[in-house]
Amino acid sequence: MGLKFGNLERMRHVITYSLSPFEQRAFPNYFSKGLPNVWRRFRAQVFIVAPPLLVGYLIYDWGTDEFERLKRKNPADYENDE
């Protein structure tokens, strides 16, 4: 056949465009537009995401402490043992 993997089939009426990796900029406008956009999106979502996470953590912490407390033996039950 002579065709290599990835080019096993001819596709008609499909146009692909590509840009040379030598002509691309890896991080264009990273500091001028990227970081302010991250900060803006963080501020918009923090009050939506943080309260449920905080409540979930507090419930988990309370449950863990309560389990450890209930797991302990009562010293008053063993006062008269010799």
C-alpha positions as CSV (number, residue, x, y, z in Angstrom):
1,M,0.0,0.0,0.0
2,G,2.8,2.4,0.8
3,L,0.6,4.5,3.2
4,K,1.8,5.3,6.6
5,F,-0.2,5.2,9.8
6,G,-2.3,8.4,10.1
7,N,-2.6,8.6,6.3
8,L,-4.3,5.3,5.7
9,E,-7.4,6.8,4.2
10,R,-8.0,9.6,1.7
11,M,-10.5,12.1,2.8
12,R,-12.1,14.3,0.2
13,H,-13.4,17.8,0.8
14,V,-11.6,18.2,4.2
15,I,-9.3,21.1,4.5
16,T,-6.8,21.3,7.4
17,Y,-4.8,24.4,8.4
18,S,-1.8,24.4,10.6
19,L,0.7,26.9,11.8
20,S,4.4,26.3,12.0
21,P,5.7,25.8,15.6
22,F,8.4,28.2,14.7
23,E,5.9,31.0,14.1
24,Q,3.9,30.4,17.3
25,R,4.5,32.3,20.6
26,A,4.3,30.0,23.6
27,F,3.0,32.5,26.1
28,P,1.7,35.6,24.4
29,N,0.2,38.2,26.7
30,Y,0.7,35.9,29.7
31,F,1.4,38.6,32.3
32,S,-0.7,41.4,30.7
33,K,-3.9,39.5,30.1
34,G,-3.6,36.0,31.5
35,L,-2.9,36.7,35.2
36,P,-5.6,39.5,35.5
37,N,-8.1,37.1,33.8
38,V,-7.3,34.4,36.3
39,W,-7.7,36.8,39.2
40,R,-11.0,38.0,37.8
41,R,-12.4,34.5,37.4
42,F,-11.1,33.5,40.9
43,R,-12.9,36.5,42.5
44,A,-16.1,35.7,40.6
45,Q,-16.2,32.0,41.7
46,V,-14.6,32.0,45.2
47,F,-17.8,32.8,47.1
48,I,-19.7,30.2,45.2
49,V,-17.2,27.4,45.7
50,A,-15.6,28.1,49.1
51,P,-18.7,28.0,51.4
52,P,-19.7,24.4,50.5
53,L,-16.1,23.3,50.8
54,L,-15.8,25.0,54.2
55,V,-19.0,23.4,55.5
56,G,-18.0,20.0,54.2
57,Y,-14.6,20.3,55.9
58,L,-16.1,21.4,59.2
59,I,-18.6,18.4,59.1
60,Y,-15.8,16.0,58.2
61,D,-13.6,17.4,61.1
62,W,-16.5,17.2,63.6
63,G,-17.3,13.7,62.5
64,T,-13.7,12.5,62.9
65,D,-13.3,14.1,66.3
66,E,-16.7,12.6,67.5
67,F,-15.6,9.2,66.2
68,E,-12.4,9.4,68.2
69,R,-14.2,10.6,71.3
70,L,-16.7,7.7,71.1
71,K,-14.0,5.2,70.5
72,R,-12.4,5.8,73.9
73,K,-13.2,3.8,76.9
74,N,-14.9,5.3,79.9
75,P,-12.4,5.3,82.8
76,A,-15.3,5.3,85.4
77,D,-16.2,1.8,84.2
78,Y,-12.8,0.4,85.4
79,E,-12.3,2.2,88.8
80,N,-12.9,-0.9,91.0
81,D,-10.8,-3.3,88.9
82,E,-7.8,-4.8,90.5
